[in-house]
Amino acid sequence: MIDELVRRLSSARSVCVLTGSGISAESGLPTFRGVGGLWRTHRVEQLASPAGFERDPVLVWTWYNERRAAHGQASPSAAHRALAALEPRYPDFTLATQNVDSLHLRAGSKNVVELHGNLREARCTGCGATYSLERGMPLERIEHECGGRFRPQIVWFGEALPQREWTLAADAAMRAEVMLVIGTSAMVHPAASLATRYARDAWIAEVNPEATAISDAVDLSLRATASEILSDVVARLGA
Ligand code: APR
């Protein structure tokens, strides 16, 4: 099974990767929909939506401060590191992630496209001022003196993805000879459509211990964890 993945990656020039929260599960961060997932204990619309933020910005920031703190305590997994080791092998390598935990960047990946934003800084809805989230968002500083409000630089449900990031990811998927889909349930669009609609000419492999919404549509669906597969692939490619 993995032989074909190694063979395809050894001859490819253009690779596109899409990751989801599953690749950070091995860093100790909860996924959204799996067992113990964040959406099991919180209601999506209350937290990750413009309406939820409007209704209770303190609740929303309390939740993001907790997640931001967890990101700070987490370390890149063997899978994050394997992707960083793979990247220099290819003249054209794009890592599109749905994750906001910055772990791909901390692992050393360079060409990372953060489709859903990140938790490194907040931005004022009024004047665009930014605030570093290195130590979280002080709840007493959410309201900005300009009359605006600091919000996380996260793409919420119902919001469009940032145009630049989406275009970079969609173009990379369309160019890709090999597309890897790692640790995502592939339920959230348009990110999931990178594999199903944009990577028309690519050979697509998925790495996920469970079946997903796109398992039947990809060329190879590996039922394993990201670290197991990617560490093996890197070892066999001699990356
Ligand atoms: N290795 C690989 N995959 C794993 C691992 C692992 N060790 N552990 C869990 N997974 C898989 C799960 O089987 C699941 O299919 O990771 C996937 C996580 O899916 P979700 O929890 O739905 O997370 P994700 O796909 O990233 O969600 C997409 O939805 O909530 C929004 O904006 C949020 O970016 C998020 C988007």
Boltz pocket constraint, residues with backbone or C-beta under 6 A from the ligand:
constraints:
  - pocket:
      binder: B
      contacts: [[A, 19], [A, 20], [A, 21], [A, 22], [A, 23], [A, 25], [A, 26], [A, 31], [A, 32], [A, 33], [A, 34], [A, 37], [A, 98], [A, 99], [A, 116], [A, 155], [A, 182], [A, 183], [A, 184], [A, 185], [A, 186], [A, 187], [A, 188], [A, 207], [A, 208], [A, 209], [A, 210], [A, 211], [A, 212], [A, 224], [A, 225], [A, 226], [A, 227]]
      max_distance: 6.0
